[in-house]
Amino acid sequence: MLFDRFIFVLYILFHYTWFLLGTLYEIPFRYCSVISLALSLISVIIVSLFQLQSILHKRLLNTSDKWSGISWSIVHLVICVIFIVDGLEWANPLVIFGLAGLLMSVVIIVVGGCACFVIMQNGKDWHAHIHLTCVSFWVIIQYMTLRLTEMQCVTVVPIALMSLTRFTEPETTPKEVAAWVVCSLLHVFYDVRMFGREAFLWSVATVIMLMVLNKIKNIVLMMLLPFGMMIAMLYIFCLLLCGNPVQVPLQNLGKIYNDYVIPDTSLIIIPFESSDIDGDWDERL
């Protein structure tokens, strides 16, 4: 993926959690979190599709990372659109939740099949896909319980699977393990009605914020990604307003990009003087 898989998961969880808190209090600005997430996902799609990250890192994404990042960005972008459509009341809530259920059914079937294939090949690329599936399932369940207050369901399953998946990754720190354990226990207490909905969401948001602070640099970088894309689009728009041809700057940028990314495979010829070569062969070792 464009970013580390856990950064991607944590960034999505961060936005979803504050959106759920805003939904709990019915704050109109709650959709700022979803819109911000949607803009970041669109930027990730554009950057991954055109391999623009190579300008900074001089590193190309392999095909698997490229398309997994794009596909998961599209999935969560659709979830964001579903939340916005429901907030604008453009469709019946039953239709909204039916679409969300259909989306999750397709995602679970596809990811489950791919994960089984990867496991049979003794690979470990299934971790990120299982994690992101659980995130999607978790946010849809939480949103349904907020919109349908009489609805009661078990919420601990997605977060428990996320925790177990994270525990199997070697780079997991003891602090992260403790945070995931606390988060799972909060869901258990909420399911047995030891916590109210308000205290539960604030507690989960606190745990997620602690994990975000541990990765704050990468999270801020992902937040700033849409602004970089906006600056590039504004630059092109200003060129069009001034009547300047856009093709020439874009061609120059493309040439600089290609010169920077594509390695120079031409042979380097080192000149040698014939007298030196003959003298070296004649010397004794």
Backbone bond lengths (Angstrom), bond angles and torsions (degrees), N, CA, C in turn:
res aa  C-N    CA-C-N  psi(-1)  N-CA   C-N-CA  omega(-1)  CA-C   N-CA-C  phi
1 M - - - 1.458 - - 1.523 110.38 -
2 L 1.341 116.08 166.89 1.457 119.99 -179.34 1.521 110.71 -62.37
3 F 1.345 116.34 -42.99 1.450 122.05 175.19 1.529 108.86 -109.72
4 D 1.316 115.94 168.70 1.448 120.04 172.93 1.520 109.30 -57.32
5 R 1.333 116.52 141.73 1.467 119.95 -173.61 1.531 112.46 -58.58
6 F 1.341 116.96 -36.77 1.464 118.68 -179.06 1.527 111.16 -72.08
7 I 1.342 117.69 -33.15 1.470 120.65 175.49 1.516 109.72 -63.33
8 F 1.322 116.21 -42.87 1.470 121.20 178.64 1.526 110.74 -60.99
9 V 1.333 117.03 -45.87 1.468 121.68 179.54 1.523 110.54 -64.77
10 L 1.316 117.00 -45.39 1.457 121.05 -177.49 1.523 111.48 -65.37
11 Y 1.314 116.90 -37.85 1.466 120.99 178.92 1.529 110.58 -64.59
12 I 1.319 116.94 -42.37 1.465 120.61 178.42 1.523 110.80 -66.44
13 L 1.334 116.96 -43.69 1.470 120.41 177.87 1.524 111.91 -60.66
14 F 1.319 116.27 -40.01 1.464 121.73 179.82 1.531 110.83 -57.97
15 H 1.324 117.63 -48.88 1.460 120.98 -179.26 1.528 112.20 -69.72
16 Y 1.311 116.52 -40.85 1.464 119.33 179.97 1.527 111.68 -64.07
17 T 1.330 116.78 -38.70 1.464 119.80 -178.25 1.522 111.45 -63.53
18 W 1.335 117.27 -44.96 1.463 119.59 179.75 1.525 111.49 -70.89
19 F 1.321 117.01 -28.63 1.465 119.32 173.97 1.526 110.94 -66.95
20 L 1.329 117.19 -40.67 1.462 120.23 178.31 1.522 111.21 -66.23
21 L 1.334 117.56 -38.35 1.466 119.90 176.34 1.524 111.02 -64.13
22 G 1.335 116.82 -41.25 1.455 119.71 176.58 1.509 112.54 -64.94
23 T 1.333 117.21 -35.37 1.466 121.04 176.50 1.520 110.85 -66.93
24 L 1.332 116.76 -36.26 1.462 120.49 178.79 1.524 111.19 -60.47
25 Y 1.332 116.41 -43.09 1.468 120.95 -179.24 1.526 113.02 -93.67
26 E 1.353 116.44 1.49 1.468 122.45 179.11 1.528 111.64 56.20
27 I 1.327 115.70 45.84 1.467 122.25 178.45 1.527 108.59 -84.72
28 P 1.332 119.41 128.28 1.473 120.00 -179.32 1.528 113.22 -61.90
29 F 1.338 117.34 -29.68 1.458 120.19 -177.58 1.529 113.05 -76.05
30 R 1.321 117.83 2.99 1.464 119.90 179.78 1.525 112.15 -63.84
31 Y 1.315 115.70 -25.03 1.463 118.72 -178.66 1.527 112.14 -76.76
32 C 1.332 117.40 -11.31 1.468 119.49 174.33 1.530 110.32 -62.71
33 S 1.329 115.94 -36.75 1.457 119.67 178.65 1.524 111.22 -65.34
34 V 1.339 116.50 -42.89 1.466 120.25 179.91 1.526 110.98 -68.24
35 I 1.339 116.42 -40.60 1.474 119.86 179.32 1.523 110.37 -65.54
36 S 1.336 117.15 -41.08 1.465 120.68 177.27 1.527 110.97 -60.85
37 L 1.338 116.14 -42.96 1.462 120.06 177.88 1.524 110.86 -63.83
38 A 1.335 116.63 -41.90 1.466 120.47 179.96 1.527 111.13 -62.47
39 L 1.329 117.67 -42.33 1.463 120.79 178.59 1.529 111.26 -63.83
40 S 1.323 116.25 -39.97 1.468 119.56 177.85 1.523 110.99 -64.62
41 L 1.320 117.03 -40.24 1.460 120.37 -179.82 1.529 111.27 -67.23
42 I 1.332 116.37 -38.84 1.469 119.58 176.61 1.531 110.30 -63.53
43 S 1.333 115.90 -40.01 1.471 119.53 177.64 1.518 111.46 -64.50
44 V 1.336 116.86 -40.38 1.463 120.61 177.85 1.526 110.39 -62.24
45 I 1.333 116.59 -40.53 1.466 120.55 178.60 1.524 110.70 -62.15
46 I 1.339 116.62 -46.41 1.468 120.36 -178.23 1.525 111.13 -64.97
47 V 1.334 116.15 -46.59 1.468 120.36 -178.30 1.530 110.68 -63.97
48 S 1.335 116.80 -43.83 1.464 119.89 -179.08 1.522 111.43 -68.51
49 L 1.331 116.62 -37.77 1.461 120.11 -176.54 1.523 111.80 -65.93
50 F 1.349 116.25 -39.18 1.468 120.49 -177.73 1.525 112.70 -102.54
51 Q 1.356 116.62 6.16 1.466 121.63 177.83 1.532 111.57 56.63
52 L 1.338 117.11 39.50 1.460 120.68 -176.68 1.520 112.84 -71.71
53 Q 1.321 117.61 -17.65 1.461 119.56 179.22 1.526 111.81 -65.13
54 S 1.328 117.47 -15.89 1.461 120.44 -179.22 1.524 112.11 -67.60
55 I 1.332 117.02 -21.49 1.458 119.97 179.03 1.532 110.68 -63.35
56 L 1.337 116.12 -35.00 1.461 120.55 -179.20 1.523 112.05 -94.21
57 H 1.332 116.73 -42.64 1.456 120.05 -172.47 1.521 113.74 -100.63
58 K 1.324 116.97 -11.21 1.462 121.80 -175.04 1.531 110.06 49.18
59 R 1.333 114.17 47.46 1.455 120.56 -178.53 1.518 108.56 -142.54
60 L 1.309 116.19 126.88 1.456 121.13 178.72 1.515 109.83 -91.78
61 L 1.338 116.27 139.41 1.447 120.64 174.74 1.522 108.98 -75.00
62 N 1.328 116.03 139.48 1.459 117.57 174.13 1.523 109.51 -72.64
63 T 1.308 116.15 168.07 1.472 120.91 -173.48 1.524 111.93 -60.41
64 S 1.340 117.05 -39.90 1.459 120.66 -178.64 1.526 111.43 -64.35
65 D 1.342 117.23 -48.61 1.460 120.90 179.99 1.521 111.61 -65.09
66 K 1.313 115.89 -38.50 1.465 120.35 -178.42 1.522 111.35 -61.75
67 W 1.320 116.47 -52.88 1.464 119.31 -174.23 1.518 112.92 -79.20
68 S 1.332 118.52 -25.60 1.465 119.45 174.42 1.520 110.49 -68.49
69 G 1.347 116.87 -40.92 1.467 119.72 176.06 1.512 112.58 -63.68
70 I 1.333 116.71 -41.72 1.473 120.38 179.33 1.528 110.62 -66.35
71 S 1.330 117.26 -45.22 1.463 120.10 -177.08 1.524 111.90 -65.01
72 W 1.334 117.36 -42.47 1.466 119.14 179.47 1.522 111.70 -70.91
73 S 1.307 117.49 -31.74 1.466 119.40 174.64 1.532 110.50 -64.28
74 I 1.327 116.43 -39.21 1.465 120.14 178.54 1.524 110.50 -66.06
75 V 1.343 117.46 -41.43 1.469 120.51 179.55 1.523 111.00 -59.99
76 H 1.321 117.09 -49.32 1.469 119.32 -178.57 1.528 111.39 -73.85
77 L 1.314 117.80 -24.55 1.462 120.31 173.12 1.524 110.14 -66.61
78 V 1.321 117.29 -39.43 1.470 120.76 176.26 1.525 110.60 -64.59
79 I 1.334 117.23 -39.71 1.465 120.32 177.60 1.530 110.67 -62.54
80 C 1.328 117.34 -41.17 1.465 121.30 177.10 1.531 110.74 -61.59
81 V 1.329 116.28 -42.93 1.470 120.30 178.54 1.524 110.56 -63.03
82 I 1.329 117.15 -39.66 1.467 120.97 178.23 1.525 110.40 -61.20
83 F 1.328 117.71 -43.46 1.467 120.80 179.08 1.529 111.35 -64.41
84 I 1.323 116.57 -41.10 1.465 120.01 -179.54 1.523 111.09 -67.08
85 V 1.332 116.89 -42.68 1.473 120.81 178.32 1.516 110.71 -62.10
86 D 1.328 117.15 -40.22 1.462 120.34 177.72 1.523 110.82 -66.43
87 G 1.333 117.39 -38.84 1.464 119.92 178.90 1.516 112.69 -66.62
88 L 1.336 117.05 -35.43 1.464 121.12 177.80 1.523 112.44 -81.40
89 E 1.350 116.21 -3.66 1.474 122.25 178.55 1.524 111.76 57.29
90 W 1.325 115.54 42.41 1.460 120.62 176.61 1.530 111.89 -84.43
91 A 1.318 117.41 -10.41 1.463 120.84 -179.12 1.521 109.00 -148.02
92 N 1.319 115.31 160.60 1.460 121.83 177.44 1.531 109.64 -66.96
93 P 1.349 117.86 140.33 1.475 119.21 179.38 1.523 113.33 -56.26
94 L 1.340 117.67 -33.25 1.467 119.32 178.08 1.529 111.26 -64.49
95 V 1.343 115.97 -37.30 1.461 119.84 177.39 1.529 109.84 -67.11
96 I 1.333 116.09 -41.20 1.465 120.55 179.92 1.519 111.03 -61.26
97 F 1.332 115.89 -49.19 1.461 119.00 -178.38 1.521 111.41 -70.77
98 G 1.339 117.23 -28.75 1.458 119.36 174.31 1.517 111.63 -65.03
99 L 1.339 116.69 -42.08 1.468 120.56 176.40 1.523 111.15 -64.43
100 A 1.342 116.15 -41.04 1.464 119.78 178.58 1.527 110.80 -63.47
101 G 1.333 116.69 -41.65 1.460 119.97 178.02 1.518 112.55 -65.16
102 L 1.343 116.19 -39.76 1.464 120.13 177.65 1.529 110.91 -64.26
103 L 1.346 116.05 -42.45 1.460 120.21 178.23 1.518 111.19 -60.68
104 M 1.332 116.79 -44.70 1.451 120.09 -178.49 1.520 111.75 -68.30
105 S 1.332 116.85 -34.73 1.472 119.38 177.82 1.521 110.83 -63.52
106 V 1.333 116.26 -44.52 1.469 119.95 178.91 1.519 110.57 -64.10
107 V 1.351 116.51 -43.81 1.470 120.40 -178.75 1.521 111.05 -62.51
108 I 1.336 117.42 -44.30 1.466 120.86 -177.93 1.523 110.97 -65.00
109 I 1.344 116.93 -41.14 1.465 119.87 -179.69 1.527 110.71 -64.97
110 V 1.348 116.21 -46.47 1.466 119.99 -178.04 1.523 111.08 -66.36
111 V 1.344 116.12 -48.46 1.463 119.69 -178.01 1.522 111.25 -65.80
112 G 1.332 116.64 -39.37 1.463 119.53 178.40 1.517 111.94 -62.02
113 G 1.329 116.67 -44.20 1.464 119.77 178.17 1.515 112.42 -64.53
114 C 1.338 116.92 -44.31 1.468 120.43 179.52 1.528 111.14 -65.59
115 A 1.339 116.88 -39.00 1.464 120.06 -179.60 1.525 110.82 -64.97
116 C 1.328 116.95 -40.15 1.467 119.67 178.02 1.530 110.72 -63.40
117 F 1.332 116.43 -39.85 1.460 119.84 179.12 1.527 110.93 -64.92
118 V 1.354 116.43 -43.43 1.466 120.15 -179.46 1.519 110.98 -65.94
119 I 1.342 117.11 -39.82 1.463 120.66 179.39 1.523 110.40 -64.04
120 M 1.346 116.67 -40.36 1.468 119.65 178.30 1.523 111.96 -64.18
121 Q 1.352 116.14 -26.68 1.461 120.58 177.88 1.533 112.12 -89.19
122 N 1.356 116.25 9.37 1.467 122.43 -179.83 1.528 112.07 61.14
123 G 1.322 116.85 34.36 1.455 121.54 177.52 1.519 111.41 -100.43
124 K 1.336 115.44 168.14 1.466 120.92 -179.34 1.516 112.24 -123.68
125 D 1.324 117.71 15.83 1.460 120.42 -179.50 1.524 113.09 -74.98
126 W 1.332 117.38 -4.72 1.463 120.28 -177.95 1.524 112.13 -78.27
127 H 1.332 118.87 -14.82 1.467 121.41 -176.49 1.529 111.56 -57.13
128 A 1.322 116.21 -51.85 1.464 119.99 -175.92 1.529 111.43 -63.52
129 H 1.320 117.36 -38.01 1.463 120.50 -177.66 1.529 111.55 -68.34
130 I 1.326 116.85 -42.08 1.465 119.98 176.60 1.523 110.49 -63.96
131 H 1.322 116.38 -41.50 1.462 120.82 -179.24 1.528 110.99 -62.04
132 L 1.324 117.06 -47.28 1.460 120.82 -177.83 1.527 111.62 -69.99
133 T 1.327 117.86 -31.18 1.470 120.41 173.54 1.519 110.76 -63.15
134 C 1.321 116.09 -44.38 1.470 120.08 179.13 1.525 111.86 -64.17
135 V 1.346 117.04 -37.25 1.462 120.23 177.01 1.525 110.41 -61.56
136 S 1.321 117.27 -45.05 1.463 121.24 179.13 1.521 110.74 -61.96
137 F 1.324 116.10 -45.84 1.460 121.03 -179.89 1.530 110.66 -63.13
138 W 1.343 116.28 -40.16 1.464 121.07 -177.52 1.524 111.35 -64.51
139 V 1.329 117.84 -48.08 1.455 120.35 -175.21 1.531 110.82 -68.89
140 I 1.331 117.58 -34.95 1.467 119.24 178.99 1.522 110.74 -68.11
141 I 1.340 117.58 -40.95 1.473 120.68 177.41 1.525 110.57 -63.00
142 Q 1.338 116.99 -46.16 1.460 120.16 -179.26 1.528 110.92 -62.92
143 Y 1.311 117.06 -40.22 1.463 120.20 -179.85 1.527 111.12 -67.61
144 M 1.314 117.16 -38.25 1.471 120.31 178.58 1.527 111.18 -65.41
145 T 1.341 117.27 -38.80 1.468 119.37 178.66 1.522 111.81 -68.74
146 L 1.337 117.27 -27.20 1.459 119.90 176.73 1.515 111.82 -78.09
147 R 1.309 117.46 -38.04 1.467 121.21 -179.08 1.514 111.80 -77.48
148 L 1.315 117.34 -35.00 1.464 122.46 179.22 1.526 107.29 -113.77
149 T 1.313 116.24 89.00 1.466 120.99 -171.96 1.527 112.89 -63.59
150 E 1.333 117.45 -25.76 1.470 119.77 179.97 1.527 112.23 -80.96
151 M 1.322 116.80 -7.08 1.462 121.03 -177.78 1.525 110.05 -80.14
152 Q 1.333 116.57 133.23 1.455 122.21 177.21 1.528 108.58 -127.57
153 C 1.321 115.89 127.79 1.460 120.71 179.90 1.523 109.50 -150.40
154 V 1.311 115.97 164.90 1.454 122.05 179.44 1.526 109.00 -80.60
155 T 1.318 116.58 125.94 1.472 121.22 -176.79 1.521 113.08 -109.03
156 V 1.329 117.69 -4.54 1.457 119.93 -172.83 1.528 112.35 -80.31
157 V 1.332 118.03 -20.91 1.475 120.15 -173.72 1.531 112.22 -61.24
158 P 1.348 120.26 -50.65 1.478 118.65 -179.10 1.525 113.30 -61.95
159 I 1.342 116.62 -42.58 1.461 118.98 -177.10 1.535 110.91 -70.29
160 A 1.339 116.75 -32.74 1.468 119.62 176.89 1.528 110.69 -66.68
161 L 1.335 117.18 -41.40 1.461 120.43 177.31 1.525 111.14 -65.47
162 M 1.349 116.95 -38.18 1.468 119.82 176.42 1.522 110.87 -62.11
163 S 1.329 115.71 -42.14 1.464 120.08 -179.59 1.526 110.88 -64.34
164 L 1.334 117.20 -46.10 1.463 120.41 -179.91 1.522 111.40 -63.13
165 T 1.344 116.07 -38.72 1.467 119.57 178.75 1.520 110.62 -65.03
166 R 1.323 116.21 -41.02 1.463 119.75 179.64 1.521 111.58 -67.61
167 F 1.331 116.72 -34.31 1.467 120.02 -179.66 1.523 111.47 -65.43
168 T 1.318 118.03 -27.63 1.464 120.93 -178.09 1.522 112.90 -79.46
169 E 1.332 117.85 -8.28 1.459 120.75 -179.31 1.528 109.60 -89.09
170 P 1.320 117.52 132.98 1.478 120.63 -172.04 1.521 114.09 -67.38
171 E 1.377 117.98 -25.13 1.460 119.26 -176.08 1.528 113.36 -83.75
172 T 1.338 117.50 3.78 1.461 120.95 -179.84 1.523 110.20 -69.41
173 T 1.335 116.10 129.88 1.461 121.28 -179.84 1.532 110.28 -91.01
174 P 1.329 118.05 160.21 1.474 120.00 177.85 1.532 113.03 -59.25
175 K 1.331 117.67 -33.01 1.463 119.76 177.66 1.524 111.36 -64.84
176 E 1.333 116.61 -39.86 1.455 119.84 177.68 1.520 111.36 -66.23
177 V 1.332 116.24 -39.48 1.464 120.47 177.53 1.524 110.16 -59.39
178 A 1.341 115.91 -45.85 1.470 119.70 178.82 1.524 111.28 -62.87
179 A 1.330 117.44 -39.76 1.468 120.71 179.97 1.524 111.28 -64.55
180 W 1.337 117.36 -42.98 1.464 119.88 179.62 1.525 111.47 -67.92
181 V 1.321 117.01 -35.79 1.466 120.00 177.44 1.526 110.19 -64.71
182 V 1.338 116.51 -44.66 1.472 120.21 178.44 1.526 110.66 -62.13
183 C 1.330 116.51 -41.69 1.457 120.42 -179.68 1.535 110.79 -63.96
184 S 1.318 117.03 -39.67 1.469 120.31 178.19 1.527 110.90 -66.50
185 L 1.331 116.58 -40.86 1.467 119.76 178.71 1.530 111.16 -64.55
186 L 1.317 117.36 -37.10 1.465 120.09 176.91 1.531 111.08 -60.51
187 H 1.316 116.64 -39.65 1.466 119.83 178.19 1.525 111.48 -68.43
188 V 1.331 116.38 -37.08 1.468 119.05 176.74 1.521 110.39 -63.63
189 F 1.336 117.98 -46.44 1.456 121.70 179.24 1.523 111.37 -62.86
190 Y 1.329 116.45 -35.37 1.462 119.69 178.78 1.529 111.36 -69.85
191 D 1.330 116.56 -38.20 1.465 119.88 -179.43 1.524 112.13 -68.19
192 V 1.342 117.21 -31.05 1.475 120.10 178.54 1.526 111.05 -91.91
193 R 1.341 115.83 12.00 1.475 122.84 174.50 1.525 113.20 65.08
194 M 1.333 117.03 32.60 1.458 120.19 172.56 1.522 111.08 -87.15
195 F 1.326 117.08 -16.83 1.461 123.80 178.61 1.518 109.16 -120.83
196 G 1.342 114.70 147.11 1.448 119.23 168.63 1.520 109.75 -81.53
197 R 1.335 115.85 166.96 1.466 119.61 -177.43 1.522 111.38 -64.03
198 E 1.339 117.37 -39.49 1.456 121.03 -178.09 1.527 111.59 -65.35
199 A 1.324 116.36 -49.22 1.473 120.01 179.28 1.524 111.06 -63.71
200 F 1.323 116.41 -35.65 1.464 120.73 -179.85 1.529 111.29 -64.14
201 L 1.324 117.43 -49.23 1.463 120.24 -177.47 1.524 111.69 -66.54
202 W 1.330 117.29 -38.28 1.462 119.46 178.19 1.531 111.12 -66.97
203 S 1.319 117.10 -37.22 1.464 120.36 178.61 1.523 111.09 -66.71
204 V 1.335 116.40 -43.68 1.468 119.98 178.10 1.528 110.59 -63.71
205 A 1.341 116.27 -41.20 1.464 119.82 178.83 1.526 111.18 -62.48
206 T 1.326 117.32 -37.03 1.470 120.86 178.60 1.531 111.22 -64.65
207 V 1.336 116.71 -44.10 1.463 120.67 179.77 1.528 110.64 -63.87
208 I 1.329 116.69 -43.41 1.468 120.39 -179.93 1.524 110.65 -65.52
209 M 1.335 117.64 -37.94 1.458 120.43 178.38 1.528 111.20 -64.73
210 L 1.323 117.46 -35.77 1.465 120.32 177.03 1.530 110.66 -63.88
211 M 1.339 116.48 -38.98 1.466 119.18 177.17 1.527 111.16 -70.93
212 V 1.344 116.49 -33.80 1.469 120.06 178.00 1.515 110.78 -65.70
213 L 1.324 117.65 -40.64 1.465 120.99 -179.82 1.523 111.60 -62.00
214 N 1.317 116.58 -28.84 1.461 120.17 178.62 1.527 111.96 -72.95
215 K 1.346 117.07 -20.98 1.471 122.72 -179.73 1.522 110.17 -123.05
216 I 1.320 117.31 33.85 1.463 121.41 -168.36 1.529 112.13 -62.45
217 K 1.325 118.54 -36.30 1.464 120.33 -177.37 1.527 111.46 -62.84
218 N 1.321 116.34 -46.22 1.463 120.24 -179.87 1.521 111.73 -68.93
219 I 1.333 116.73 -35.71 1.464 120.21 178.89 1.527 110.53 -65.98
220 V 1.341 116.84 -43.47 1.463 120.47 178.10 1.524 110.70 -63.82
221 L 1.334 117.11 -39.57 1.465 120.55 177.94 1.524 111.20 -60.69
222 M 1.323 116.67 -41.05 1.461 119.67 178.50 1.521 111.50 -69.60
223 M 1.335 117.37 -31.93 1.461 120.46 176.32 1.524 111.61 -67.79
224 L 1.332 116.39 -34.98 1.462 120.58 -178.05 1.525 113.12 -81.23
225 L 1.318 116.96 -10.21 1.462 120.03 -178.09 1.532 113.48 -57.84
226 P 1.351 119.60 -43.62 1.482 118.39 178.21 1.522 113.23 -62.21
227 F 1.338 117.76 -32.76 1.465 120.04 179.90 1.519 110.92 -66.05
228 G 1.334 116.88 -38.12 1.461 119.54 175.75 1.516 111.97 -62.14
229 M 1.331 116.20 -40.29 1.462 119.66 177.42 1.524 110.85 -66.94
230 M 1.335 116.76 -37.63 1.469 120.14 179.25 1.531 111.23 -65.91
231 I 1.336 116.54 -39.70 1.464 120.10 178.63 1.528 110.27 -62.88
232 A 1.314 116.83 -41.04 1.470 120.20 178.26 1.527 111.15 -64.00
233 M 1.337 116.74 -42.37 1.466 119.90 178.75 1.527 110.88 -67.53
234 L 1.345 116.99 -37.29 1.462 120.42 177.99 1.524 111.19 -65.14
235 Y 1.328 116.35 -37.16 1.465 120.74 177.54 1.531 110.85 -61.98
236 I 1.315 116.47 -45.09 1.469 120.39 178.39 1.524 110.77 -65.29
237 F 1.343 117.11 -39.21 1.462 121.00 179.99 1.527 111.31 -65.03
238 C 1.342 116.72 -39.87 1.465 120.14 178.41 1.525 110.99 -65.48
239 L 1.314 116.81 -37.65 1.464 119.65 176.52 1.525 111.20 -62.10
240 L 1.319 116.28 -39.43 1.466 119.63 179.30 1.524 111.10 -68.08
241 L 1.351 117.54 -38.94 1.462 120.49 179.63 1.526 111.58 -66.64
242 C 1.317 116.65 -36.81 1.466 120.34 -179.55 1.530 112.76 -78.85
243 G 1.304 117.06 -2.56 1.454 120.08 179.56 1.503 114.34 78.39
244 N 1.326 117.61 10.60 1.455 120.66 178.98 1.529 109.93 -82.57
245 P 1.313 117.36 144.68 1.474 118.97 178.65 1.523 110.75 -68.95
246 V 1.309 115.24 131.49 1.459 120.17 -179.05 1.516 111.06 -79.67
247 Q 1.345 116.80 -23.98 1.463 119.47 -174.35 1.521 112.20 -63.10
248 V 1.362 116.23 -39.65 1.468 119.17 -176.21 1.524 111.79 -65.17
249 P 1.365 120.08 -51.49 1.478 118.50 177.12 1.523 112.55 -60.45
250 L 1.331 116.66 -37.94 1.457 118.53 -179.88 1.529 111.12 -67.71
251 Q 1.338 115.99 -37.22 1.454 118.66 176.98 1.525 111.38 -65.86
252 N 1.334 115.50 -39.13 1.471 118.85 177.50 1.520 111.48 -64.63
253 L 1.338 114.80 -43.62 1.464 118.50 178.00 1.524 110.94 -63.56
254 G 1.336 115.57 -39.48 1.456 118.64 178.35 1.514 111.93 -64.56
255 K 1.347 116.59 -37.91 1.461 119.47 178.64 1.529 110.87 -66.62
256 I 1.347 115.52 -44.17 1.468 119.37 177.74 1.525 110.27 -61.59
257 Y 1.334 115.17 -41.42 1.474 120.37 -179.91 1.532 110.99 -62.13
258 N 1.328 115.76 -46.29 1.462 119.60 -178.93 1.524 111.43 -67.28
259 D 1.323 116.61 -39.85 1.461 119.56 178.66 1.521 111.83 -64.51
260 Y 1.340 115.28 -32.30 1.462 119.59 -177.63 1.525 112.01 -80.55
261 V 1.335 115.96 -38.02 1.467 120.51 -172.92 1.514 112.13 -87.13
262 I 1.346 116.03 -47.75 1.449 119.65 -174.35 1.529 109.03 -75.07
263 P 1.307 117.72 122.04 1.473 119.19 -178.83 1.523 111.49 -69.58
264 D 1.320 114.89 149.87 1.461 121.10 178.82 1.532 108.51 -83.86
265 T 1.325 114.34 110.14 1.467 119.76 -176.63 1.528 112.83 -97.80
266 S 1.321 116.64 7.35 1.465 119.13 -179.44 1.527 110.23 -70.36
267 L 1.331 115.49 149.07 1.460 120.71 -178.15 1.516 110.89 -74.68
268 I 1.300 116.23 141.41 1.464 121.66 176.38 1.522 108.34 -96.92
269 I 1.307 116.78 119.38 1.466 122.11 -178.08 1.525 108.54 -95.73
270 I 1.298 116.52 120.59 1.459 122.22 178.97 1.524 107.85 -101.01
271 P 1.324 117.41 116.16 1.473 118.85 -177.99 1.521 111.46 -75.25
272 F 1.332 116.39 139.23 1.461 122.76 175.53 1.529 108.16 -127.13
273 E 1.286 114.41 139.84 1.462 118.45 174.92 1.529 109.64 -79.98
274 S 1.310 116.13 138.56 1.469 120.85 -175.58 1.531 111.73 -62.93
275 S 1.333 116.62 -35.36 1.461 118.72 -179.04 1.524 112.04 -65.64
276 D 1.359 115.14 -39.24 1.467 118.98 179.11 1.519 111.02 -65.63
277 I 1.314 115.65 -40.17 1.462 119.35 -178.46 1.527 110.62 -64.62
278 D 1.355 116.27 -44.18 1.457 119.33 -179.41 1.522 111.52 -64.75
279 G 1.347 114.58 -38.93 1.449 117.73 179.94 1.514 112.18 -65.98
280 D 1.344 116.68 -38.52 1.451 120.06 -179.64 1.520 111.24 -64.80
281 W 1.339 118.87 -39.00 1.457 121.72 -179.87 1.533 112.15 -68.10
282 D 1.305 115.85 -28.15 1.448 118.94 -177.50 1.516 113.55 -80.94
283 E 1.333 117.24 -18.52 1.453 120.70 -177.67 1.523 110.63 -72.10
284 R 1.361 114.69 148.46 1.456 120.03 176.22 1.513 109.88 -82.35
285 L 1.303 117.11 151.98 1.446 122.14 178.26 1.528 109.69 -82.06
